[in-house]
């Protein structure tokens, strides 16, 4: 309830992004006007939400990936052009083997299909959109994945450091700051029970994740993650994709545990992942 109330309150203070003359493409168009600037709050800061007149949220294309894999074509225009190929990713041998093994049965083996929380980049292509709640009064940003087990991730922007002796968790511990219009997030303390992306990118509890989130125009959100995990990779590497604005899309009563829409393909091992 707290998050929903704050979301409604946050919408009330947003300024319109542009005048009608600036909108060559409508929000529902397949070819929206990518020159339309993003909305900003009264203080001029970039907003990752909609406007009072245009509600919606962000959807990551299901096929968007951090790695260019020749066996699975990337979604046109979604993956960042700087993404690495499989051969370029600095896997340790065991991590490469695990990644390739997961390619064989992505849907069945993905912990997300069993209602497990999706940490790191995996959250950013969760079905049915993602809400971004910016709370300047409490110095927090909250991410809520709609098609997930109704959990949320908090990023603290009050200058606190990461706690010592963190207990590993699904979302880890996130602190952040603004660099111009880009939100930079530093996260540690992950458990190893989820996949970093839906394509099966592996990680360990040693993972240190830096995410950069920006909004180059009204209809796109740019997501880029740098993975520094000495337990799985020989050095840090980066990748990401563009999310699209989904006009009119708002959270609904999706409870993964009671509303799993993909049980037919859940044929993999039933144990914890």
C-alpha positions as CSV (number, residue, x, y, z in Angstrom):
1,X,0.0,0.0,0.0
2,X,2.9,2.4,0.8
3,X,4.4,1.9,-2.6
4,X,1.0,2.3,-4.4
5,X,0.2,5.5,-2.5
6,X,3.6,7.0,-3.2
7,X,3.3,6.1,-6.9
8,X,0.0,8.0,-7.2
9,X,1.4,10.9,-5.3
10,X,4.5,10.9,-7.5
11,X,2.4,11.1,-10.7
12,X,0.7,14.2,-9.4
13,X,3.8,16.3,-9.4
14,X,5.1,15.4,-12.9
15,X,5.2,18.0,-15.6
16,X,4.1,17.2,-19.2
17,X,7.0,16.0,-21.3
18,X,6.2,18.1,-24.4
19,X,3.6,20.1,-26.2
20,X,1.3,18.4,-28.7
21,X,3.3,19.9,-31.6
22,X,6.3,18.0,-30.5
23,X,4.6,14.6,-30.7
24,X,4.9,13.2,-34.2
25,X,4.1,9.7,-33.0
26,X,1.3,8.7,-30.7
27,X,2.2,6.7,-27.5
28,X,0.6,3.5,-29.0
29,X,2.3,3.9,-32.3
30,X,4.6,1.2,-33.6
31,X,6.9,4.0,-34.6
32,X,6.7,6.6,-31.8
33,X,8.5,9.9,-32.1
34,X,11.9,9.2,-30.6
35,X,12.7,12.9,-30.6
36,X,10.1,13.5,-27.9
37,X,11.9,14.4,-24.7
38,X,11.3,12.5,-21.4
39,X,9.2,14.0,-18.7
40,X,10.8,15.9,-15.8
41,X,9.7,16.9,-12.3
42,X,9.3,20.4,-11.0
43,X,13.0,20.4,-10.0
44,X,14.0,19.6,-13.5
45,X,15.1,16.0,-12.7
46,X,14.5,13.3,-15.2
47,X,11.5,11.1,-14.5
48,X,11.2,7.4,-15.2
49,X,7.4,7.5,-14.9
50,X,4.6,8.8,-17.1
51,X,2.6,12.0,-16.8
52,X,-0.8,12.6,-15.2
53,X,-2.2,12.4,-18.7
54,X,-0.2,9.4,-19.9
55,X,0.2,6.6,-17.5
56,X,2.2,3.5,-18.3
57,X,5.3,1.5,-17.4
58,X,8.3,-0.2,-19.0
59,X,8.4,-3.5,-20.8
60,X,11.7,-5.2,-21.7
61,X,11.4,-7.2,-24.9
62,X,11.3,-10.9,-24.0
63,X,14.1,-11.7,-26.3
64,X,16.4,-8.9,-25.2
65,X,19.8,-10.2,-24.1
66,X,23.1,-9.0,-22.7
67,X,25.0,-11.4,-25.0
68,X,24.7,-11.7,-28.8
69,X,24.1,-15.4,-29.3
70,X,24.3,-16.7,-32.9
71,X,21.8,-19.4,-32.0
72,X,19.1,-17.0,-31.0
73,X,18.6,-13.8,-33.0
74,X,18.5,-10.6,-30.9
75,X,15.4,-8.5,-31.0
76,X,15.9,-5.8,-33.6
77,X,16.8,-2.5,-32.0
78,X,16.6,-3.9,-28.4
79,X,20.0,-5.1,-27.5
80,X,22.8,-2.5,-27.1
81,X,25.1,-2.5,-30.1
82,X,28.1,-2.8,-27.7
83,X,27.0,-6.1,-26.3
84,X,29.5,-8.9,-26.5
85,X,29.2,-12.2,-28.3
86,X,29.3,-15.5,-26.4
87,X,32.9,-16.0,-27.5
88,X,33.9,-12.6,-26.1
89,X,32.3,-12.9,-22.7
90,X,35.1,-13.6,-20.1
91,X,33.5,-16.8,-18.7
92,X,35.5,-19.0,-16.3
93,X,35.3,-22.5,-17.7
94,X,32.6,-23.7,-15.3
95,X,30.5,-20.6,-15.9
96,X,30.6,-21.0,-19.7
97,X,29.6,-24.7,-19.4
98,X,26.7,-23.7,-17.2
99,X,25.6,-20.9,-19.6
100,X,25.6,-23.3,-22.5
101,X,23.8,-26.0,-20.6
102,X,21.0,-23.5,-19.7
103,X,20.6,-22.6,-23.4
104,X,19.1,-26.1,-24.0
105,X,16.0,-25.5,-21.8
106,X,15.6,-21.9,-20.9
107,X,11.9,-21.8,-20.1
108,X,11.8,-25.0,-18.0
109,X,14.9,-24.3,-15.9
110,X,14.5,-20.5,-15.3
111,X,13.8,-20.0,-11.6
112,X,11.5,-17.1,-12.6
113,X,9.0,-19.6,-14.0
114,X,8.6,-21.0,-10.5
115,X,7.8,-17.6,-9.0
116,X,11.3,-16.9,-7.7
117,X,12.3,-13.3,-7.5
118,X,14.4,-12.0,-10.4
119,X,17.5,-10.1,-9.3
120,X,19.8,-7.9,-11.2
121,X,19.2,-7.5,-15.0
122,X,16.6,-10.3,-14.9
123,X,14.1,-7.9,-13.3
124,X,14.4,-5.7,-16.4
125,X,12.7,-8.1,-18.8
126,X,10.0,-9.3,-16.5
127,X,6.6,-9.7,-18.3
128,X,3.8,-7.2,-17.9
129,X,6.2,-4.3,-17.2
130,X,8.2,-2.7,-14.4
131,X,7.2,0.3,-12.3
132,X,9.9,2.8,-11.2
133,X,9.0,4.9,-8.1
134,X,11.3,7.8,-7.5
135,X,10.9,9.1,-3.9
136,X,13.1,12.2,-3.5
137,X,11.6,12.9,-0.1
138,X,12.9,9.6,1.3
139,X,15.9,9.4,-1.1
140,X,14.9,6.0,-2.5
141,X,14.1,4.6,-5.8
142,X,11.9,1.5,-5.9
143,X,11.5,-1.0,-8.7
144,X,8.4,-3.2,-8.9
145,X,8.1,-6.0,-11.4
146,X,4.5,-6.6,-12.3
147,X,4.7,-10.2,-13.7
148,X,6.6,-11.5,-10.7
149,X,5.9,-12.7,-7.1
150,X,4.9,-9.2,-6.0
151,X,8.2,-8.2,-4.5
152,X,10.2,-5.0,-4.9
153,X,13.7,-3.7,-4.9
154,X,14.9,-0.6,-3.1
155,X,17.8,1.6,-4.1
156,X,19.1,4.0,-1.4
157,X,20.3,7.4,-2.5
158,X,21.0,8.9,0.9
159,X,24.8,8.3,0.8
160,X,24.9,5.2,3.0
161,X,27.5,2.5,2.3
162,X,26.9,-1.2,1.9
163,X,26.6,-2.9,5.3
164,X,29.3,-5.3,6.3
165,X,28.5,-9.0,6.6
166,X,25.5,-8.9,4.3
167,X,23.3,-11.9,4.2
168,X,22.9,-12.9,0.6
169,X,19.5,-12.1,-0.9
170,X,17.6,-12.2,-4.1
171,X,18.0,-8.5,-4.9
172,X,21.2,-7.8,-2.9
173,X,21.8,-4.4,-1.3
174,X,21.6,-1.4,-3.6
175,X,23.0,2.1,-3.2
176,X,22.8,4.7,-6.0
177,X,23.5,8.2,-7.1
178,X,22.7,10.5,-10.1
179,X,25.2,11.4,-12.8
180,X,23.4,14.0,-14.7
181,X,20.2,12.3,-16.0
182,X,21.6,8.8,-15.4
183,X,20.8,6.8,-12.3
184,X,23.9,4.7,-11.3
185,X,23.2,1.7,-9.0
186,X,25.9,-0.3,-7.1
187,X,24.7,-3.7,-5.8
188,X,26.3,-6.5,-3.8
189,X,25.1,-9.3,-1.6
190,X,23.3,-11.5,-4.1
191,X,22.3,-15.1,-3.4
192,X,22.9,-17.7,-6.2
193,X,19.3,-18.9,-6.6
194,X,18.3,-16.9,-9.6
195,X,19.6,-16.2,-13.2
196,X,21.1,-12.8,-13.9
197,X,19.2,-12.7,-17.2
198,X,16.5,-14.9,-18.8
199,X,19.1,-16.2,-21.2
200,X,20.8,-18.0,-18.2
201,X,23.8,-15.7,-17.4
202,X,25.4,-17.3,-14.3
203,X,26.8,-15.5,-11.2
204,X,28.1,-16.2,-7.7
205,X,27.6,-14.5,-4.4
206,X,30.8,-12.6,-5.2
207,X,29.0,-10.6,-7.9
208,X,29.3,-6.8,-7.8
209,X,26.8,-5.2,-10.2
210,X,26.9,-1.6,-11.5
211,X,23.7,-0.6,-13.4
212,X,23.2,2.6,-15.4
213,X,19.6,3.6,-16.2
214,X,18.8,6.5,-18.5
215,X,15.8,7.8,-20.6
216,X,17.1,9.1,-23.9
217,X,13.5,10.0,-25.0
218,X,9.9,9.6,-23.8
219,X,9.5,6.1,-25.3
220,X,12.8,4.3,-24.4
221,X,14.6,3.4,-21.3
222,X,18.3,2.4,-21.6
223,X,19.5,-0.3,-19.3
224,X,23.2,-1.2,-19.0
225,X,24.8,-3.5,-16.5
226,X,28.5,-4.2,-15.7
227,X,29.1,-7.5,-14.0
228,X,32.2,-7.9,-11.9
229,X,32.1,-11.4,-10.5
230,X,35.5,-13.0,-9.8
231,X,33.7,-16.2,-9.0
232,X,32.4,-16.6,-12.5
233,X,34.4,-14.4,-14.9
234,X,38.0,-13.5,-15.4
235,X,37.3,-9.8,-15.6
236,X,34.3,-7.4,-15.6
237,X,32.1,-7.1,-18.7
238,X,29.0,-5.1,-19.7
239,X,25.8,-5.5,-21.7
240,X,22.2,-4.3,-21.8
241,X,19.1,-3.4,-23.8
242,X,16.4,-0.8,-24.4
243,X,13.0,-1.1,-22.7
244,X,9.9,0.3,-24.4
245,X,7.3,2.5,-22.9
246,X,3.9,0.7,-22.6
247,X,1.2,3.3,-22.6
248,X,-1.7,2.6,-20.3
249,X,0.0,-0.4,-18.7
250,X,-0.4,-0.3,-14.9
251,X,0.1,-2.9,-12.1
252,X,-2.7,-5.4,-11.8
253,X,-3.5,-8.3,-9.4
254,X,-0.8,-10.7,-10.7
255,X,0.1,-13.2,-8.1
256,X,2.6,-15.6,-9.7
257,X,1.9,-18.4,-7.1
258,X,-1.8,-18.4,-8.0
259,X,-1.7,-17.1,-11.6
260,X,1.2,-18.9,-13.3
261,X,0.4,-18.6,-17.0
262,X,3.1,-20.9,-18.2
263,X,2.7,-24.2,-16.3
264,X,2.7,-26.3,-19.5
265,X,6.4,-25.7,-20.1
266,X,7.5,-26.1,-16.5
267,X,8.9,-29.6,-17.1
268,X,12.4,-29.2,-15.7
269,X,13.7,-30.2,-12.2
270,X,11.3,-29.2,-9.5
271,X,14.0,-28.5,-6.9
272,X,15.4,-25.1,-5.9
273,X,17.6,-23.3,-8.5
